[in-house]
Amino acid sequence: MIRIGNIELKGNVILGPMAGITTLAYREFMKPFGVALSYSEMISDCGISYGNAKTMDYAKTSEIDHPVGLQLFGSDIKNTANAIEILQKSAKYDVLDINLGCPVNKVVKAGSGSAWLKDVGALKAYMAAVCQVSEKPVTAKIRLGWDDQSINVFEVSKALEEAGVKMISVHCRTRQQEYSGHANYGAIKGLKESLGIPLIVSGDIFTIQDAIKSVNKTNADGVMVARGGVGNPQLVRQIDQYFKTGEILPDATPKDQLAYARNYASMLIRTEGEERAIKELKGILPKFFFGFPGHKKIRLAITTNMSSALDLEKIFHGVEESF
Ligand SMILES: Cc1cc2nc3c(=O)[nH]c(=O)nc-3n(C[C@H](O)[C@H](O)[C@H](O)COP(=O)(O)O)c2cc1C
C-alpha cells in the first residue's frame, strides 16, 4: 500500500497532472475507474499570490475528488510559501505537489519546472522550505535529469527525501527529450531500493502491458497514467485490477467508449458551462473514438461541426446508429 505521510492510498494508479486536461471534471470522471490519487494541473505560485481568478479555479476540488493533490510550480520560495499559505486557507486538498519536471521554455526560463534539476543544492533548500510551510504532505514530480549528459535522478531523489518530500513521481525522460523518444524505465532501476518513500513511475503508459513492464523494470510502488488514459479510462481500471488481483480485464468495447464519452461530456458541460466545455471537448473527445470504424469522420465532425451541446448529441447519435 502506498502511504504519503499520513495518507494511505487505496490503489496504485495515480492520475498524472496534465495542463488543460486534468480539470476537476476530468478528475471526477476518471476517479471511479480506480484512480487512487489525482493531481491538478500545474498552478503558478505567483498566479495564486496575485489572486488571479483563473488560477484560483485550478485549485477547485470536490467531495469525490479526494484524495487529490494540487501541483504548484515556482522558482522563489517567498512566492511559493505565500501561495501555499493562501491554498491552505482557501482550498480543500490532501497533498501538495511541486512540479520539477515541466520542460516548457517559458517555465524553465523563469527558473521553475525542470530548471530545478540543474542545481540540486538550491533545489534541496527550496523543497525543505516548502515542506516546512506545507501542512499537507509534499510530493514531487521530476524527470531523469536535464539532458543525457546530466542524468541525476538518484541524487535529486535522495535530496528530495532528505528535504522532507513524501513521494516522488519520475517521468522517465530528460528535459531535453521533452516528449520525444521513449521513456527509459531502466534509468531508475534500483532507485526504489535506495529510497524510504514511495516511487511512482511515469512515461509512455498506454497499455496494461506498458504498466506491467514499467513496474517490473523499476519495482515502483505505483504507476502514473497520463496521456494513455485520455479517451481510454478503462486503462486505469485494467491497471488497478491487475495490481489488486493479477487479472487482466479486456479493453472497453465501442459501446462502453460511447457511454464514457457521453458521461465525460455531460460532466464537463455541468462544471464548465456549454461554451467552454464544447471547446475543450474538441481536443479530448476524438480520442474516445480512436479505432472505431469511421473514426476520421467522427473526429472531423467533432473538430469542425460541433459548436453546441445539441451538435454534440447529434454526433453521439450518429455513432450509436453506426453500431
Ligand atoms: C498535455 C500535457 C500536459 C502536461 N501537464 C503537466 C503538468 O501540468 N504537470 C506535470 O507535472 N506534468 C505534466 N505533464 C506530464 C505528464 O504528467 C506525464 O508525466 C507525461 O505525459 C508522461 O506520461 P505519459 O507518456 O504516460 O503521458 C503533461 C503532459 C501532457 C501530455
The ligand as an SDF file (V2000), in Angstrom:
LIG
                    3D

 31 33  0  0  0  0  0  0  0  0999 V2000
   -0.6940   17.9390  -22.4170 C   0  0  0  0  0  0  0  0  0  0  0  0
    0.1760   17.5650  -21.2470 C   0  0  0  0  0  0  0  0  0  0  0  0
    0.1900   18.3810  -20.1350 C   0  0  0  0  0  0  0  0  0  0  0  0
    1.0040   18.0530  -19.0320 C   0  0  0  0  0  0  0  0  0  0  0  0
    0.9780   18.8590  -17.9430 N   0  0  0  0  0  0  0  0  0  0  0  0
    1.6940   18.5210  -16.8430 C   0  0  0  0  0  0  0  0  0  0  0  0
    1.6110   19.3080  -15.6580 C   0  0  0  0  0  0  0  0  0  0  0  0
    0.8630   20.2960  -15.5660 O   0  0  0  0  0  0  0  0  0  0  0  0
    2.4010   18.9350  -14.6110 N   0  0  0  0  0  0  0  0  0  0  0  0
    3.2230   17.8420  -14.6630 C   0  0  0  0  0  0  0  0  0  0  0  0
    3.9050   17.5430  -13.6890 O   0  0  0  0  0  0  0  0  0  0  0  0
    3.2860   17.0610  -15.7560 N   0  0  0  0  0  0  0  0  0  0  0  0
    2.5390   17.3760  -16.8310 C   0  0  0  0  0  0  0  0  0  0  0  0
    2.5740   16.5610  -17.9340 N   0  0  0  0  0  0  0  0  0  0  0  0
    3.3760   15.3230  -17.8930 C   0  0  0  0  0  0  0  0  0  0  0  0
    2.5200   14.0880  -17.5250 C   0  0  0  0  0  0  0  0  0  0  0  0
    2.0270   14.1720  -16.2190 O   0  0  0  0  0  0  0  0  0  0  0  0
    3.3370   12.7780  -17.6770 C   0  0  0  0  0  0  0  0  0  0  0  0
    4.3740   12.7560  -16.7500 O   0  0  0  0  0  0  0  0  0  0  0  0
    3.9100   12.6220  -19.0830 C   0  0  0  0  0  0  0  0  0  0  0  0
    2.9180   12.8760  -20.0560 O   0  0  0  0  0  0  0  0  0  0  0  0
    4.4820   11.2260  -19.3030 C   0  0  0  0  0  0  0  0  0  0  0  0
    3.5000   10.2580  -19.1920 O   0  0  0  0  0  0  0  0  0  0  0  0
    2.7550    9.5970  -20.4960 P   0  0  0  0  0  0  0  0  0  0  0  0
    3.8180    9.3810  -21.5330 O   0  0  0  0  0  0  0  0  0  0  0  0
    2.1760    8.3100  -19.9430 O   0  0  0  0  0  0  0  0  0  0  0  0
    1.7340   10.5790  -20.9460 O   0  0  0  0  0  0  0  0  0  0  0  0
    1.8060   16.8940  -19.0470 C   0  0  0  0  0  0  0  0  0  0  0  0
    1.7720   16.0730  -20.1760 C   0  0  0  0  0  0  0  0  0  0  0  0
    0.9760   16.3870  -21.2680 C   0  0  0  0  0  0  0  0  0  0  0  0
    0.9650   15.4800  -22.4560 C   0  0  0  0  0  0  0  0  0  0  0  0
  1  2  1  0
  2  3  1  0
  2 30  2  0
  3  4  2  0
  4  5  1  0
  4 28  1  0
  5  6  2  0
  6  7  1  0
  6 13  1  0
  7  8  2  0
  7  9  1  0
  9 10  1  0
 10 11  2  0
 10 12  1  0
 12 13  2  0
 13 14  1  0
 14 15  1  0
 14 28  1  0
 15 16  1  0
 16 17  1  0
 16 18  1  0
 18 19  1  0
 18 20  1  0
 20 21  1  0
 20 22  1  0
 22 23  1  0
 23 24  1  0
 24 25  2  0
 24 26  1  0
 24 27  1  0
 28 29  2  0
 29 30  1  0
 30 31  1  0
M  END
$$$$
